[in-house]
Amino acid sequence: MQRLVNPSEPGVRDSMSTMAQPAVQECARREILNRQGIRLPAAILKQLRHAGIYCQPTISIEHQRAAGKWILRGLESGGAIANLGAYTSFVNHDGSALSWLQKVDSIGVNAVHAVALAPILLRLEMIRIGRTYDLFITRHRLRDSGENRRPQLESSTVFYGRRGTLEMELWGKDAGFRGSVCPVFYSRGGEILTVPAELVWAVRNLTEAVCCVGCRHSHLLEPALPGN
């Protein structure tokens, strides 16, 4: 007769705990990735610093005292040199264009271009090495932590495409196509990964941004409307 397994037995409990560890670790890894953005190898980070490209994907939680509410803050930043580009920006939760809080002018290039504030942010981050692209889109919102307590940041993946390709030199001879094309991404099984329809315009602009050599302007955030 087959013996029934008692989950409370020490050996069984330890075995089940061991089996669950990889899943827990994967959830933790995914949460860190969603919050902090693409984790780049040290060699690429070194190249970005050497090229003078400042791309800051971090999102912070800020408190508006007069309004008595919490809000999310992000920086549109980045730019490119001929063989390397990195850029981060934001859109509204529904994929529509977001107005900046303020435009930022810098002495240098490929740095911070504008500041975004919103209760919910969609962050778009792209890295380009030559004609190969990584694209990471995440959704960020505030989660209530209780009365009079600082809220928590809740982040989730919308789209993650790795090693996408675009056989065009948008930083050079094909610059006329900027804003109208974007890379193609594939799954490990060779199937095309489709960017959400409402975000295609933003991905095209982001593709332009990582090919904008010596960038000094915003590619996604827009000027605030008069009176807002």
N, C-alpha and C positions, 0 to 999 in steps of 0.2 A: 504494500500500500504506500502511495506517495505521501510523504510527510509534509504537512502544512508549515509554511515558514512564518515564524512570529517576528514581525518587524521590530519588536522591543528587545529581542535578544541582542546582547552586546556585539557579537560578530556580524550579525545581519545589519545592525544599525550602522556600524563602522563602514561596512561595504557599501551601503546605500549612500552614506555621506561622501565617500570617495567618488562614487559614480556621479554625484551631483556637482562636485567641485568644478569640472570643466565648464558646465553650463553657467554656473555662477560667475566664473572668471570671464567668460565670453560676454555676459551681460554687463559686467563692470567695465570691460574694455570698450564695449560699444558705447556706454554712457560717457566715458571719458572722450572718446572720439567725437560724439555728437556735441559735446560742450566745447571742446577746445579746437576742433577742426582737424584738418589733415595733419597727421604726424609725419614730418619730413625727416629723412635720414640726415645725420650730422653733415655729411658731405654737401648735400643740397643747401642746407641752412648756411653753410660757410660760403657757398657760391653766391647765394642771395645777398649776404652781408657784403661780400667783396664787390658785387655789382651795384650796391647801393639801393637795393629794392627792399622797401619796408612794407610788409603786408601783415596786418594785425587782425586776426579773426576773432579775438576775444570779445565776448559780450558781457557787460556788467549790469548789475541791478542798482538803480539809482532811486533816491527818494525825492519827490517834489513836495516840499514842506507847505507851500501855499495851497496846493491842491489836496494835500494830505493823501497822496497815493504813490505807489511804486511803479517804475517804468524801466524798460530795457534800453540800453545804450550801446551802439556799435559804431565803428569807424570804417568808412569806405577808404581803402588804402591799397597801394601797390603800383605796379607798372611793369616795364620790361626793358631788356636789352635784346639784341638780335637773337640770341640763342636761348634765352631764359626769360620767363615771366611769371608773376604771381599777383593775384588780385582778390580782394574780398569786398563784397557789397551786400546790400539788403533791399528787399521789396516788402510790400504789405502781405498780410497773411493770405490774401486771395490771389496773389501773384501780380497785382497792379503796382505801378510805379509809386515809390515813396518819396515824399518831400524831405529835404534835409532840414535839420535844425539850424545848421550854419555851414557855410563853405569855409574851407581852410586853405589859405595860401602859404606855401612853404618856400624857403630859399632854395632848397634842393628839389630834385625830381623823384618820381616813383615813391612817394611817401603818402601822408594822410591828405585826403582831398575834401572830405565832408563828414559831418556827424549826423547820425540817425537816432531818433527816439521813437519808440512805439511800445504799446503793451504786448504785442505779438510781432515777432520778426521772422522772416524767412531769410536765412543767410546763404549766400552763394559764394563759394570759394573755388578758385581754379588755379592750377599750377601747370605751366607749359615748359617742357624741355625740348627745344627744337620744334618738331611737328607732332610731338606726343603730349597729350593733355590728361590731367586728372580733374574731375569735377565732383564737388561735394555740396549738396544742398540739404540744409537742416531747418527744422521748425523749432522756434523757441518761444515759450510762454511762461508766465508766472503762475506758481501753484501756491495757494493759500496755506500758511503754516499755523494759522490760529490768530486770534485777536491780538492786535498790536505787535505782531511779530514780523520780522523780515521774511518775505516770501521766498520760496525756493525756485530755482530755475529748472524748468522741465524741457528737455530737448529730445527730438526724434529725427530720424533720417527720412528725407523725402526722396533723394536720388543720390546714388554713389556710382560714378563711372570711373574706371581706372584704365589708363593706357589707351585713351581714345586717340583717333588719328584725324588729321586734316592736312591733306597734301597740298597746302598752299602757303606761300610766304606772305602772310598778312602784315608782317613788319617790314616788307620790302616790295618786290615787284607786283604782288597781288593786293596791295593796300586798298585798292578801289573796291574790294569785296568786303571790307570791314563792316560789321553790323548786319550782314545778310547771310552769314554762314556760321556753322559751328561744328565741332568734331563729331565723329560717329563713335559710339561706345558699344562694346560687345560683352555679353556674359561669358563665363568660362566655357560654356557649351557652344559659343559662336553665334548666339542669337543677339539681334540688335536690341539694346536697351533704349527705351523711349523716354525722353524728358517729358514731364507733364506739359500738356498743350499751353496752359496759361503762363508757363515759364520759358517758353522757347525764345521769346523776344529778349528776355533778361540774359539767357545763356548766350545768345548771339552778341549782345553788348559786352558780356563778360569775356567772350572770346576775343573781341576787339581790344578789350582792356589789357589782356595779357600779351598783346602784340603791339601795344602802344609804347614805343621806345621813348624814354624820357618823359613819361606821363606827368602832366600838370593839372589835369581836370577830372571831374567826376564823369563816370560812364553810365551809372544807373540811377543814383539819387538825383532828384530834380529840385530846382529852386522852389521855395515855398510860395504859395499863392499870396497875393497882397491881402493883408488883413488877417492872415492865419499865423 
